[in-house]
Amino acid sequence: RWLREAVDKGHVTRRDRPLLWLVTSSASHSAGRLRQEMERLVQTSRLPRSVSSSLGSVKEIFDALNAVELTEDQQREIDRDVGRTFPAHPEFSGPTSPGCVAVVQILHAIDVISADV
């Protein structure tokens, strides 16, 4: 509860929230495991081999995944889904709001990793 209050009151910066999520969730037991999983995902993604072999940090991988162009249908589906996410919440008030931008980036990266999603 205190963690939620800290986030809601702005004591956790937007930049630090992904790291906080990783640390507090069961998504990754260690930085090494996260790195291994990201490497596996990159190897099976649609990233060109030359790009995937030169990536270092998780942020570089995330940025590279978001640089891959999606089809119009893929992008339209993401935009449609994001528009339905918490429509009354101020973080999701429009297509350029912080929440919408973040979710679009996450879904974009997931789509590049696995077009089946």
N, C-alpha and C positions, 0 to 999 in steps of 0.2 A: 504494500500500500504506500509506504513512504517513497518508494522508487517512482511509482506512478505520479505522486504529488510533485516530486522533484522535476520530472519531465514536464508535467502540465504547467508548472510555475516557471519554466524556462531555465532551470538550473543545469540542465543537460543540453548542450548545444546540438543543433541539427546535425552538425558534422560528426558528433560523437555518438549519435543514436544508433547507427548501424553496429558500431563496435559494442555498445552496451547491449544491444539485442543478442549479438553473438555470445557475449560473455554470460548473460543471464538465461539464455535459452539452452535447449539441449541440441541445438543445430550443430554445434561443434564442440568436441571435448578438449580440443587443443588447437593452437595456431598451426601446428604441423599437420594435423588431420584436415583442417580447413584448406590448407595449401594443397595437400594431396588430392582432395576432392575437386578443387578448382582446376588443377592440372588435368585430372581425368575428364572433367566436363569440357575443358578447352580442346582436348585431343579428339573428343567425339563431336565437337561443334562444327559449324560451317566456317570457322575462321581459317583463312589460308595458313598452311603449315609455317610459312616464313614469319607470319605475325605471331602465331601461337608459341613458337619456339623462343621468341625474343621477349616475352612478357615476364615481368618480375613480380610485382606486388598484386594483391587482390584488386586494388583500385585500377591498375593498368589492365588487368584482365577484364574487369567490369566495363571500363571505357572502351576497350577493343570490341567487346561483344556489342556494345551500343553503337559502334561505328559501322557495323555490318548493316547493309540496307535490307529492309524487309519489303515484301511485296505490298502492293496497295491493299489487298485483302487482309493480310496479316495486320497492317497498321490500322486499318479501319476497325477490325475486331478488337484490338487493344483499346483504341479510342472509345469505342462503344462500351466496353467493360469498365473502363476507368470512369467514364461519365456516370455510371450507376453506383459507384463506390461512395458511400457516405455523402449523398448529395446535400444534406443539410449541414454538414460539418464545414467550418470556415477553411480548413486546410484543403478541402476539395471543392471549393466554390466555383472553379472554372478551369479550363484546360491549361492555363499557365500558373495555377496556384501550386504552392510547394508540394502538397500531398499528391496532386495529380501528376506533376512532373516526375516525382520519385517513383510512383507506381508504374508510370509508362516506361521509365528506364528499366525497372526490374522486370516487367513483363517482356520488354524488348530483348533483354539478355536471356531470359528463359526461353523465348521463342527461337533465338539463334542456337542455343544449346540443344533444344529438343523441339522440333517443329510439331511433334505429336501432342504437345500440351495445348 
